Amino acid sequence: MLKKGSKLNSILTGSCPKCQNESMYSDKNPLHLTKVLKMNENCSHCGLKYQIEPSFFYGAMYVSYGLNVAVGIAAFIISFVFFKTTIEKSFLIIVISLIALFPFVLRLSRNLYINMFVSYDPTAGQK
């Protein structure tokens, strides 16, 4: 499922979308909140510049919005439909879910966004 060369591998691991040999982030742990968006400038293996153009990752905000809507809907359905909670408790569960998952959503949105524009190249970084 997560074979090297697949978009899913790069998206879920946060690895370079071109060579998939190293992490795009200077700190792999998204729970270190002060470093959650700190990225390397270039891939040390293939040389891909992650900030393709100035303010490139502003577009990831739209992806993040969509992911957060999906998390909110999923939290509501799970709490309200399956656990039969009240609307107020469901709202509270949505808020808690969004706060708890925000570092993962931030990283995932950046990973998805850069993978829309950069494809895997098996020859990248080879001499």
C-alpha positions in Angstrom: 0.0 0.0 0.0 2.8 2.5 0.9 5.2 1.5 -1.8 7.9 4.0 -2.8 6.7 5.9 -5.8 3.1 6.2 -4.8 1.5 9.5 -4.0 -0.1 8.0 -0.9 3.4 7.1 0.4 4.6 10.7 0.0 1.4 12.2 1.5 1.2 10.0 4.5 4.9 10.0 5.4 5.6 13.6 4.5 8.5 12.6 2.3 9.8 14.5 -0.7 7.3 14.0 -3.5 9.9 13.8 -6.2 12.4 11.2 -4.7 10.6 10.1 -1.5 13.9 9.6 0.2 13.7 12.1 3.0 11.2 14.0 5.1 10.2 17.5 4.0 10.0 18.6 7.6 12.9 19.5 9.8 11.1 17.7 12.7 9.2 14.6 11.8 6.9 14.8 14.9 3.8 16.9 14.2 3.2 17.1 18.0 6.1 19.5 18.5 3.8 22.5 17.9 6.4 25.1 17.6 8.0 23.2 14.7 4.9 21.8 13.1 5.4 23.8 9.8 9.2 24.1 9.8 10.3 22.7 6.5 13.7 22.1 4.9 14.3 24.4 2.0 15.4 21.7 -0.4 15.6 17.9 -0.5 19.1 16.9 0.2 18.8 13.9 -2.0 17.2 15.2 -5.3 17.5 19.0 -4.7 13.8 19.7 -5.1 12.9 23.2 -3.7 9.8 22.7 -1.5 8.7 26.4 -1.6 8.1 26.2 -5.4 7.2 29.8 -5.6 6.8 32.6 -3.0 3.8 31.9 -0.7 3.3 28.5 -2.4 1.8 26.9 0.7 -1.0 29.5 1.0 -2.9 27.2 -1.3 -2.7 24.5 1.3 -5.1 26.6 3.5 -7.9 25.6 1.1 -7.0 21.9 1.4 -6.8 22.3 5.2 -10.3 23.9 5.2 -11.7 20.9 3.3 -10.0 18.4 5.6 -11.3 20.2 8.7 -14.8 20.2 7.3 -14.4 16.4 6.8 -13.2 15.9 10.3 -16.1 18.0 11.7 -18.7 16.0 9.7 -17.1 12.7 10.7 -17.0 13.7 14.4 -20.7 14.8 14.2 -21.8 11.6 12.5 -19.9 9.4 14.9 -21.1 11.2 18.0 -24.7 12.1 17.1 -25.7 9.1 15.0 -23.7 6.3 16.5 -23.4 7.3 20.1 -26.8 9.2 20.3 -25.4 12.3 22.0 -27.2 15.6 22.2 -26.5 18.4 19.7 -24.6 20.3 22.3 -22.3 17.4 23.2 -21.8 16.7 19.5 -20.7 20.3 19.0 -18.3 20.0 21.8 -16.9 16.8 20.4 -16.4 18.5 17.0 -14.5 21.3 18.6 -12.3 18.9 20.6 -11.6 16.8 17.5 -10.6 19.8 15.5 -8.2 21.1 18.2 -6.7 17.6 18.8 -6.1 16.9 15.1 -5.0 20.3 13.9 -1.2 19.5 13.8 -1.9 16.4 11.7 -4.3 18.3 9.4 -1.8 21.1 8.9 0.9 18.7 7.8 -1.5 16.5 5.8 -2.8 19.6 3.9 0.8 20.7 2.9 1.6 17.1 1.9 -1.5 16.9 -0.3 -0.9 20.3 -1.8 2.7 19.8 -2.9 1.8 16.3 -4.2 -0.7 18.0 -6.6 2.1 19.7 -8.4 5.1 17.4 -8.0 5.3 13.8 -9.3 7.6 11.0 -8.3 10.7 10.6 -10.4 12.6 7.3 -9.8 15.7 8.8 -11.4 15.7 12.0 -9.2 19.0 12.4 -7.3 20.9 9.8 -9.3 24.1 10.7 -10.9 
